[in-house]
């Protein structure tokens, strides 16, 4: 039986747990850990770090941002992945080959992250690239909503085949704003009809196949004056209209785009009250501690269901698989092209 899991996902200081972190991870309010580049030496070390976390809390959800391209925290000991934009670049000329490539990339990514001891990677990106957002850019599969839906759907199927969950981002779409929500609060001025016909399409069509969704720290003024991750209206649409039944993760509450909601504890409560199941608090330990204190008594079963449920492959056994060798070689070659 699935037990509820605390709502806070936080980060670590270095490549091994400190004494203070061991104590912090034992707190019931902590439900997950996300790894960044500073926590990583190579795949073997990540595996050891995940094992050390599980010795303290076997139930914790362990995640990473491992999309490919410029967002790949773990580089040594795993496949160097091309960006999602590069994966989707040949869709117009060779759609079936491109869909198979995306499926294969999702499978390989899922197998490698599972072998490292991780439960999830925050992928795929479902934002539609409209040529404005530098923070999205080639992280998007394509500029056409239907192409994004098809390519991301194949990627999701690959993740699922590997036993890995899929977490789509950034609902309802970050591709239409120039500002980077890491540094400021973007405002999307487009009409709701335009968002429905364009940015929302991948989320609407893939909601039933996604295990998690991360909303954007973006205000869409045509629907709500609050950023999507703090908006009961947007997250209500996600649940009620789109029928999404998985876990909703806030984007990092330390980002500038989240500061509109107040201090760290106020941000966390606003996100949770809006409908998020788990809040990410990264790169600010003082803020994380404040959020943990403010979340006493909160828990959910939704994120607990995302733990990797299969027997994990071994890092040393993957190269013995002919399928892994074939896909690894193709993706490495594609990642190395300009």
C-alpha positions as CSV (number, residue, x, y, z in Angstrom):
1,X,0.0,0.0,0.0
2,X,1.3,3.4,-1.0
3,X,2.1,5.6,2.0
4,X,1.8,9.4,1.9
5,X,5.0,11.3,1.2
6,X,6.1,14.7,2.5
7,X,5.7,17.7,0.1
8,X,9.2,19.1,0.1
9,X,11.9,18.3,-2.5
10,X,15.3,19.9,-1.7
11,X,18.9,19.8,-2.8
12,X,22.2,18.9,-1.3
13,X,25.4,20.8,-0.8
14,X,28.0,18.5,-2.3
15,X,28.8,15.0,-3.6
16,X,28.2,13.3,-0.3
17,X,25.7,13.8,2.5
18,X,26.7,16.0,5.4
19,X,25.8,15.2,9.0
20,X,23.2,18.0,8.9
21,X,21.7,16.7,5.7
22,X,21.3,13.2,7.2
23,X,19.3,14.7,10.0
24,X,17.3,16.9,7.6
25,X,16.4,14.0,5.3
26,X,14.9,12.1,8.2
27,X,12.2,14.8,8.6
28,X,8.8,13.5,7.4
29,X,8.1,16.8,5.6
30,X,11.0,16.0,3.2
31,X,9.7,13.8,0.4
32,X,12.4,14.1,-2.2
33,X,15.9,15.1,-3.2
34,X,17.0,16.7,-6.5
35,X,20.6,16.5,-7.7
36,X,22.5,19.3,-9.4
37,X,25.8,19.4,-11.2
38,X,27.6,20.2,-7.9
39,X,26.4,16.9,-6.4
40,X,27.8,14.9,-9.3
41,X,31.2,13.4,-10.2
42,X,30.1,10.6,-12.4
43,X,27.5,7.9,-12.7
44,X,29.1,5.6,-10.2
45,X,29.3,8.3,-7.5
46,X,25.7,9.3,-8.1
47,X,24.7,5.6,-7.6
48,X,26.6,5.6,-4.3
49,X,25.0,8.9,-3.2
50,X,21.5,7.6,-4.0
51,X,22.3,4.5,-2.0
52,X,23.4,6.6,1.0
53,X,20.2,8.6,0.8
54,X,18.1,5.4,0.7
55,X,19.8,4.0,3.8
56,X,18.3,6.9,5.7
57,X,15.0,7.1,3.9
58,X,14.2,4.3,1.4
59,X,10.9,6.0,0.5
60,X,12.4,9.3,-0.7
61,X,11.8,10.4,-4.3
62,X,15.1,11.0,-6.0
63,X,15.2,13.2,-9.1
64,X,17.4,15.1,-11.5
65,X,17.1,17.5,-14.5
66,X,18.5,15.3,-17.3
67,X,16.9,16.5,-20.5
68,X,19.8,16.4,-22.9
69,X,21.6,19.2,-24.7
70,X,22.4,22.1,-22.3
71,X,20.3,20.6,-19.5
72,X,22.2,17.5,-18.5
73,X,23.5,17.5,-14.9
74,X,25.1,14.0,-15.1
75,X,27.6,13.7,-18.0
76,X,30.3,11.2,-17.1
77,X,29.4,7.5,-17.2
78,X,26.2,8.0,-19.1
79,X,25.2,8.8,-22.7
80,X,25.7,12.4,-23.8
81,X,22.2,13.2,-25.0
82,X,21.3,15.7,-27.8
83,X,18.7,18.4,-27.1
84,X,15.1,17.6,-27.6
85,X,15.1,20.1,-30.5
86,X,17.8,18.1,-32.2
87,X,15.9,14.9,-31.5
88,X,12.9,16.4,-33.3
89,X,14.7,18.2,-36.1
90,X,14.1,15.6,-38.8
91,X,10.4,15.1,-38.0
92,X,9.2,16.9,-41.2
93,X,11.4,14.8,-43.5
94,X,11.4,11.4,-41.7
95,X,8.6,11.3,-39.1
96,X,8.6,7.6,-38.3
97,X,12.4,7.5,-37.9
98,X,12.2,10.6,-35.7
99,X,9.5,9.2,-33.5
100,X,11.5,6.0,-33.1
101,X,14.6,8.1,-32.2
102,X,12.6,9.9,-29.5
103,X,11.2,6.6,-28.1
104,X,14.7,5.2,-28.0
105,X,16.1,8.3,-26.3
106,X,13.4,8.1,-23.6
107,X,14.1,4.4,-23.1
108,X,17.9,4.9,-22.8
109,X,17.5,7.9,-20.5
110,X,15.2,5.9,-18.3
111,X,17.4,2.9,-18.1
112,X,20.5,5.0,-17.3
113,X,18.8,7.1,-14.6
114,X,17.3,4.0,-13.0
115,X,20.8,2.3,-13.0
116,X,22.1,5.4,-11.2
117,X,19.5,4.9,-8.5
118,X,17.2,7.8,-9.5
119,X,13.4,7.7,-9.6
120,X,12.7,10.4,-12.2
121,X,14.2,13.0,-14.5
122,X,12.2,16.1,-15.0
123,X,11.5,15.5,-18.7
124,X,10.1,15.8,-21.3
125,X,9.8,19.5,-22.0
126,X,6.4,20.1,-23.6
127,X,6.9,23.8,-24.3
128,X,6.3,24.8,-27.9
129,X,9.2,26.9,-29.2
130,X,7.9,30.1,-30.8
131,X,11.3,31.6,-31.3
132,X,11.1,34.0,-28.3
133,X,12.3,32.2,-25.2
134,X,16.0,31.8,-24.8
135,X,15.6,29.7,-21.7
136,X,13.5,27.2,-23.7
137,X,14.9,27.4,-27.3
138,X,16.2,23.9,-28.4
139,X,14.9,22.4,-25.1
140,X,11.6,22.2,-27.0
141,X,11.0,19.4,-29.5
142,X,9.5,21.7,-32.2
143,X,7.7,24.9,-33.0
144,X,4.5,23.1,-34.0
145,X,2.2,21.9,-31.2
146,X,1.2,18.7,-32.9
147,X,4.8,17.8,-33.6
148,X,5.7,18.5,-30.0
149,X,2.8,16.2,-28.9
150,X,3.9,13.4,-31.2
151,X,7.6,13.5,-30.4
152,X,7.1,14.0,-26.6
153,X,4.5,11.1,-26.7
154,X,7.1,8.8,-28.2
155,X,9.7,10.0,-25.6
156,X,7.2,9.3,-22.8
157,X,6.5,5.8,-24.2
158,X,10.3,5.2,-24.1
159,X,10.6,6.3,-20.5
160,X,7.7,4.1,-19.5
161,X,9.1,1.1,-21.3
162,X,12.2,1.6,-19.1
163,X,10.1,1.7,-16.0
164,X,10.7,5.5,-15.5
165,X,8.0,8.1,-15.0
166,X,7.5,11.1,-17.2
167,X,7.2,14.6,-15.8
168,X,6.1,17.2,-18.4
169,X,7.0,20.9,-18.1
170,X,6.3,23.8,-18.0
171,X,2.5,24.0,-17.9
172,X,0.7,25.7,-19.6
173,X,3.8,26.6,-21.8
174,X,6.9,28.7,-21.3
175,X,7.8,29.1,-24.9
176,X,5.9,32.3,-25.6
177,X,7.8,34.7,-23.3
178,X,11.3,36.2,-23.6
179,X,12.0,36.6,-19.9
180,X,13.7,33.9,-18.0
181,X,11.8,33.0,-14.9
182,X,15.0,32.1,-13.1
183,X,15.8,35.8,-13.0
184,X,12.5,37.6,-13.4
185,X,8.7,37.1,-13.5
186,X,7.6,36.7,-17.2
187,X,4.2,37.8,-18.3
188,X,2.5,36.2,-21.3
189,X,0.0,38.7,-22.7
190,X,-1.6,36.4,-25.3
191,X,-5.3,35.6,-25.3
192,X,-6.5,32.4,-23.7
193,X,-7.8,31.2,-27.1
194,X,-4.3,31.4,-28.5
195,X,-2.8,29.5,-25.6
196,X,-5.5,26.8,-26.0
197,X,-4.8,26.5,-29.7
198,X,-1.0,26.5,-29.3
199,X,0.9,26.1,-26.0
200,X,-1.7,24.0,-24.2
201,X,-2.0,21.4,-27.0
202,X,0.8,19.0,-25.8
203,X,-0.4,19.2,-22.2
204,X,-4.0,18.6,-23.2
205,X,-3.3,15.7,-25.4
206,X,-0.7,14.0,-23.2
207,X,-2.1,14.6,-19.7
208,X,-3.4,11.1,-19.4
209,X,0.0,9.7,-20.2
210,X,2.1,11.9,-17.9
211,X,2.9,10.8,-14.4
212,X,3.9,14.3,-13.2
213,X,3.6,17.9,-14.4
214,X,5.6,21.0,-13.5
215,X,3.8,24.4,-13.9
216,X,5.7,27.5,-15.1
217,X,6.6,30.6,-13.0
218,X,4.8,32.7,-15.7
219,X,1.7,34.9,-15.4
220,X,-0.8,34.4,-18.2
221,X,-2.9,37.6,-17.8
222,X,-5.8,36.4,-19.9
223,X,-6.7,33.7,-17.4
224,X,-5.2,34.6,-14.0
225,X,-3.0,37.4,-12.5
226,X,-1.0,34.7,-10.5
227,X,1.8,32.6,-11.9
228,X,0.5,29.3,-13.1
229,X,2.3,27.4,-10.2
230,X,0.4,29.5,-7.6
231,X,-2.9,29.5,-9.5
232,X,-5.9,27.3,-8.4
233,X,-7.4,28.3,-11.7
234,X,-4.6,26.9,-13.9
235,X,-4.0,23.8,-11.7
236,X,-7.8,23.3,-11.5
237,X,-8.0,23.3,-15.3
238,X,-5.2,20.7,-15.3
239,X,-7.1,18.4,-13.0
240,X,-10.7,19.0,-14.0
241,X,-10.6,19.9,-17.7
242,X,-7.5,18.0,-18.8
243,X,-8.1,15.1,-16.4
244,X,-4.6,14.9,-15.1
245,X,-4.3,12.5,-12.2
246,X,-0.6,12.5,-11.5
247,X,1.6,14.6,-9.2
248,X,2.1,18.3,-9.7
249,X,5.6,19.6,-8.8
250,X,6.3,23.3,-8.4
251,X,9.2,24.7,-10.2
252,X,12.0,25.8,-7.9
253,X,10.5,28.2,-5.4
254,X,13.9,30.0,-5.1
255,X,13.6,31.3,-8.7
256,X,12.9,35.0,-9.1
257,X,9.6,34.2,-10.9
258,X,8.3,32.7,-7.6
259,X,9.1,35.6,-5.3
260,X,5.8,37.3,-6.1
261,X,4.2,35.0,-3.6
262,X,6.2,36.2,-0.6
263,X,8.9,34.6,1.6
264,X,9.9,30.9,1.2
265,X,7.2,29.5,3.5
266,X,4.5,31.7,1.9
267,X,5.6,30.6,-1.5
268,X,5.4,26.9,-0.5
269,X,2.0,27.3,1.1
270,X,0.7,29.2,-1.9
271,X,1.8,26.5,-4.3
272,X,0.5,23.7,-2.1
273,X,-2.9,25.5,-1.6
274,X,-3.1,26.1,-5.4
275,X,-2.8,22.3,-6.0
276,X,0.8,21.3,-6.1
277,X,1.7,18.0,-4.5
278,X,5.4,18.7,-4.0
279,X,7.4,21.9,-3.9
280,X,11.0,22.3,-4.9
281,X,13.3,24.5,-2.8
282,X,16.8,24.6,-4.3
283,X,20.0,26.6,-3.8
284,X,18.9,28.2,-0.6
285,X,19.2,25.9,2.5
286,X,17.8,28.6,4.9
287,X,14.7,28.8,2.7
288,X,14.4,25.0,2.5
289,X,14.5,24.8,6.3
290,X,11.8,27.4,6.6
291,X,9.6,25.5,4.1
292,X,10.1,22.2,5.9
293,X,9.0,23.8,9.2
294,X,5.9,25.3,7.5
295,X,4.8,22.0,5.9
296,X,4.3,20.0,9.1
297,X,1.3,17.7,8.7
298,X,1.2,17.9,4.9
299,X,1.6,14.8,2.8
300,X,0.3,13.2,-0.4
301,X,0.2,9.8,-2.0
302,X,0.5,11.1,-5.6
303,X,4.3,11.8,-5.6
304,X,4.9,8.5,-3.6
305,X,3.6,6.6,-6.6
306,X,6.4,7.9,-8.8
307,X,9.2,5.8,-7.2
308,X,10.9,3.5,-9.7
309,X,9.1,0.2,-9.3
310,X,11.2,-2.3,-11.2
311,X,14.4,-4.1,-10.5
312,X,17.1,-1.6,-11.4
313,X,19.5,-2.4,-14.2
314,X,23.2,-2.2,-13.2
315,X,25.4,0.5,-14.7
316,X,27.9,-2.2,-15.8
317,X,25.2,-4.4,-17.4
318,X,23.8,-1.7,-19.8
319,X,26.7,-2.0,-22.3
320,X,26.0,-5.7,-22.6
321,X,22.6,-4.9,-24.2
322,X,22.9,-4.6,-28.0
323,X,19.9,-2.2,-28.0
324,X,21.7,0.1,-25.5
325,X,24.9,0.0,-27.6
326,X,23.1,0.9,-30.8
327,X,21.0,3.8,-29.3
328,X,24.0,5.1,-27.3
329,X,26.1,5.3,-30.4
330,X,23.5,7.1,-32.4
331,X,22.6,9.6,-29.7
332,X,26.3,10.3,-28.9
333,X,26.9,11.0,-32.6
334,X,23.9,13.3,-32.8
335,X,24.9,15.2,-29.7
336,X,28.3,15.8,-31.2
337,X,27.0,17.5,-34.4
338,X,26.5,21.2,-34.6
